[in-house]
Amino acid sequence: MQPAQTTTSPTPGTPGPAPANAPAVARGITGFTLKLAALAGMTANHVAHVFIAQLPVFAAEALYWLGGLTFPIMAFLLAEGYRHTSSVLRYLARLLAFAALSQAPFTLLFGWTGNIFFTLAIGLAVIWIWDAAPARAAGPAALAVGLVLSLLCDWAILGPTMVFAFWRLRTHPRGILLTMLIPFATMAIPAAFGIVEAFAMANGGGSGSSAPGTELANVAGFLASFQQFSDATRMAGLPLEFTNALLTQVCQLGYALVGFTLATVLLLRYNGRRGRPLKWAFYAYYPVHLLVIWLVRTALAALA
């Protein structure tokens, strides 16, 4: 097994050896395909968030679940981009420029949180400092500061952590799988326990109030008939607070199980090749699609 960290490059950001989990042959998928998948998942996720009131519940949930494939791909491609860029400084400046450009439509839709470009810029700065700073303590300090700054952004804490893990484990033969365990563990497991606990409380307020396996049976029944619910309040006998909490947990669980699984499969098939260039279109799509979604929401509100 290869070590998790190889000797750093003399010049930060210059191309290094291909990661052990990226085949040298042309089979598999390119970075271009990964970018298209990330854009599709991102659009589905944002449509689900913004138009949840207009969509059937199952449709909104399914779109949200697909959104789970987006950030893992973005974080992976950022770590790959760092290895191959000719100028880390220009790379960072480009991320910050599009972050500033995207913030207005992002705020109109989702409130005062830093958009994903800020999160990616933090991740890039962290791995750059870790890789390039002569002082050994500079890297951990940069990571700590980056995690704190990310609290103001989308994908707080988890975002920079995944970028760092993808880069740090880039030569590990199981680097992708090990990194993807991080979002699985932090999102899927708490959501699963939350669903079971919600049904346990609905059955009488405690884990000992129902027969063993009742909560899990209820969860399975709920998921099997989920598409029948076009309105959360149609869940007979359940208070609205319980319904909303349950839908949130199911949404988070599907986001991990569906989205993260799809992302993992795609990343494992990455062949290390760039494919068709999509750099500027990839960046520009983010603020443009946010603005289009906001305009559609505004138009629907005016017609209502």
Helices and strands as residue ranges (DSSP letters): H 31-50, H 57-66, G 67-69, H 70-84, H 88-110, H 116-132, H 138-149, G 150-152, H 158-168, H 175-183, I 184-188, H 189-202, H 214-224, G 226-228, G 232-234, H 240-254, I 255-260, H 261-268, H 279-303
